[in-house]
Amino acid sequence: MTKILLYFLVLFHHLGILGFLISVPLLVINEPLWVWLPVNTWILHLIFSPVLVCPLTIWENKLRKKFNRYNIDGYVVPKNDDYFTEYSKINRLKIISNFSGSAGLAIILKNKNYLFTDGRYTIQSEMESGKYFKIVSYEKIINCNLFKNLRLGLDPKLFTHQQIKNYFLKNNQIKFLSNNLIDEI
């Protein structure tokens, strides 16, 4: 209990100092209270609120929560839609990875994310998704051995039989899910 009180005492002490340091320049230039008080509040809010929470990690965490329910170790998200069009109305790959290129495939595992793209999008994928995804060349998806002995979930409407066989079946198991998990989150 004493540690908590001490923690709050130190916290409010630092907040007071910070507020004083922020308000002094505004008072020096003779700004009225109705100007410097909202500015102080806004600056303190920016400093102490979680404004840097990335929407991508929020989507990924929502997706990962579904892994146990469906008994899978990861989920595969292609660029294409049910009709295998490149530019689909619902861009699930962009939703989960922020990657806006026209060719790619994401694999979200429990502890790691992979984004497979071709050479045209190497720089773009690094810029858009490199912070949260390991970017891998598209040709390495064939008989992929970056992860082994996992049960990967996927929407069977988004893959051909040949793709599933070539990409995943050598080192992993596949579980077909009747609904798309990206659409559920």
C-alpha positions as CSV (number, residue, x, y, z in Angstrom):
1,M,0.0,0.0,0.0
2,T,2.9,2.4,0.8
3,K,4.5,1.7,-2.6
4,I,1.3,2.6,-4.4
5,L,1.0,5.9,-2.4
6,L,4.6,6.7,-3.1
7,Y,4.1,5.9,-6.8
8,F,1.1,8.3,-7.0
9,L,3.0,11.0,-5.1
10,V,5.9,10.8,-7.5
11,L,3.5,10.7,-10.5
12,F,1.6,13.9,-9.4
13,H,4.9,15.6,-8.5
14,H,6.2,15.0,-12.1
15,L,2.8,16.0,-13.6
16,G,3.0,19.3,-11.6
17,I,6.5,20.0,-12.8
18,L,5.6,19.2,-16.4
19,G,2.4,21.4,-16.2
20,F,4.5,24.2,-14.8
21,L,7.1,23.9,-17.5
22,I,4.5,23.9,-20.2
23,S,2.5,26.8,-18.9
24,V,5.4,29.2,-18.2
25,P,6.1,30.0,-21.9
26,L,2.3,30.6,-22.4
27,L,2.1,32.9,-19.4
28,V,5.2,34.8,-20.4
29,I,3.7,35.7,-23.7
30,N,0.6,36.8,-21.8
31,E,-1.9,34.3,-23.2
32,P,-5.2,34.3,-21.3
33,L,-6.3,31.3,-19.3
34,W,-8.7,30.2,-22.0
35,V,-5.8,29.7,-24.3
36,W,-3.0,28.1,-22.2
37,L,-5.2,25.8,-20.1
38,P,-6.6,23.8,-23.1
39,V,-3.1,23.7,-24.7
40,N,-1.7,22.4,-21.4
41,T,-4.4,19.8,-21.2
42,W,-3.8,18.7,-24.8
43,I,-0.1,18.4,-24.3
44,L,-0.5,16.4,-21.1
45,H,-3.0,14.2,-22.9
46,L,-0.5,13.5,-25.7
47,I,2.3,12.7,-23.3
48,F,0.4,10.4,-21.0
49,S,-2.2,8.7,-23.2
50,P,-1.6,5.6,-25.4
51,V,-1.8,7.6,-28.7
52,L,0.7,5.4,-30.4
53,V,-1.3,2.2,-30.3
54,C,-1.1,0.8,-33.8
55,P,-4.3,-0.3,-35.4
56,L,-2.5,-3.3,-37.0
57,T,-1.6,-4.8,-33.6
58,I,-5.2,-4.3,-32.5
59,W,-6.4,-6.3,-35.6
60,E,-3.8,-9.0,-35.1
61,N,-4.6,-9.4,-31.5
62,K,-8.3,-9.7,-32.3
63,L,-7.4,-12.4,-34.8
64,R,-5.1,-14.2,-32.4
65,K,-7.9,-14.5,-29.8
66,K,-9.8,-16.6,-32.3
67,F,-7.0,-19.2,-32.7
68,N,-7.9,-21.2,-29.6
69,R,-11.6,-21.2,-30.5
70,Y,-10.8,-22.7,-33.9
71,N,-7.9,-24.9,-32.7
72,I,-5.4,-23.3,-35.1
73,D,-1.8,-22.0,-34.7
74,G,-2.1,-19.4,-37.4
75,Y,-4.2,-17.9,-40.1
76,V,-3.5,-17.3,-43.8
77,V,-4.7,-14.1,-45.5
78,P,-4.3,-13.8,-49.3
79,K,-4.6,-10.6,-51.3
80,N,-7.4,-12.0,-53.6
81,D,-11.1,-12.3,-52.9
82,D,-13.5,-15.2,-53.5
83,Y,-13.3,-14.6,-57.3
84,F,-9.5,-14.4,-57.3
85,T,-9.5,-10.8,-58.4
86,E,-6.5,-8.8,-57.6
87,Y,-8.3,-5.6,-56.7
88,S,-11.1,-6.8,-54.5
89,K,-13.7,-4.6,-52.7
90,I,-12.6,-5.9,-49.3
91,N,-8.9,-5.9,-49.1
92,R,-8.3,-8.3,-46.2
93,L,-4.5,-8.2,-46.7
94,K,-4.5,-4.4,-46.3
95,I,-6.8,-4.7,-43.2
96,I,-4.4,-7.0,-41.4
97,S,-1.0,-5.8,-42.6
98,N,-1.4,-2.4,-44.1
99,F,0.2,-3.7,-47.3
100,S,-1.4,-2.1,-50.4
101,G,0.4,-3.9,-53.2
102,S,-1.4,-6.1,-55.7
103,A,0.3,-9.4,-54.8
104,G,0.9,-10.7,-51.4
105,L,0.0,-13.2,-48.7
106,A,0.1,-12.8,-44.9
107,I,0.5,-15.6,-42.4
108,I,-0.4,-14.6,-38.8
109,L,1.0,-17.0,-36.2
110,K,0.7,-16.9,-32.5
111,N,4.0,-15.1,-32.0
112,K,5.1,-13.9,-35.4
113,N,3.7,-12.5,-38.7
114,Y,5.0,-13.2,-42.2
115,L,4.2,-11.2,-45.3
116,F,5.1,-12.8,-48.6
117,T,5.4,-10.5,-51.6
118,D,7.1,-10.5,-54.9
119,G,10.2,-8.5,-55.8
120,R,8.2,-5.5,-57.1
121,Y,7.0,-4.8,-53.6
122,T,10.0,-5.3,-51.5
123,I,10.5,-1.7,-50.5
124,Q,6.8,-0.9,-50.3
125,S,6.1,-3.9,-48.1
126,E,9.0,-2.9,-45.8
127,M,7.6,0.6,-45.5
128,E,4.0,-0.4,-45.0
129,S,4.3,-3.6,-43.0
130,G,7.9,-4.1,-42.0
131,K,7.5,-3.1,-38.4
132,Y,5.0,-5.8,-37.6
133,F,5.7,-8.4,-40.3
134,K,8.8,-10.4,-41.4
135,I,8.9,-9.7,-45.2
136,V,9.7,-12.8,-47.2
137,S,10.1,-13.2,-50.9
138,Y,7.1,-14.8,-52.6
139,E,9.0,-17.8,-54.0
140,K,9.8,-19.0,-50.5
141,I,6.1,-19.8,-49.9
142,I,6.5,-23.0,-52.1
143,N,6.9,-25.8,-49.6
144,C,7.5,-23.2,-47.0
145,N,9.8,-24.3,-44.2
146,L,9.9,-21.0,-42.2
147,F,7.4,-22.6,-39.8
148,K,6.7,-26.3,-39.4
149,N,4.3,-28.7,-37.8
150,L,1.6,-26.0,-37.4
151,R,-2.1,-26.1,-38.0
152,L,-2.9,-23.2,-40.2
153,G,-6.5,-22.0,-40.7
154,L,-7.6,-20.6,-44.0
155,D,-10.7,-19.7,-46.0
156,P,-10.9,-22.4,-48.7
157,K,-12.8,-20.1,-51.1
158,L,-9.7,-17.9,-51.4
159,F,-7.2,-20.6,-52.5
160,T,-7.0,-23.2,-55.3
161,H,-6.3,-26.8,-54.4
162,Q,-2.9,-26.5,-56.1
163,Q,-1.9,-23.4,-54.0
164,I,-2.8,-25.2,-50.7
165,K,-0.8,-28.3,-51.8
166,N,2.3,-26.3,-52.9
167,Y,2.4,-23.8,-50.2
168,F,1.4,-25.5,-46.9
169,L,0.9,-29.2,-47.0
170,K,4.5,-30.4,-47.0
171,N,5.4,-29.0,-43.5
172,N,2.1,-28.1,-41.9
173,Q,-1.5,-29.1,-41.5
174,I,-4.4,-27.1,-43.0
175,K,-7.8,-26.5,-41.4
176,F,-10.5,-25.2,-43.6
177,L,-12.7,-22.7,-41.9
178,S,-16.2,-22.1,-43.2
179,N,-16.1,-18.4,-42.4
180,N,-13.3,-15.8,-43.0
181,L,-11.8,-14.7,-39.7
182,I,-10.8,-11.3,-41.0
183,D,-14.5,-10.6,-41.8
184,E,-15.4,-11.6,-38.3
185,I,-13.1,-9.1,-36.5
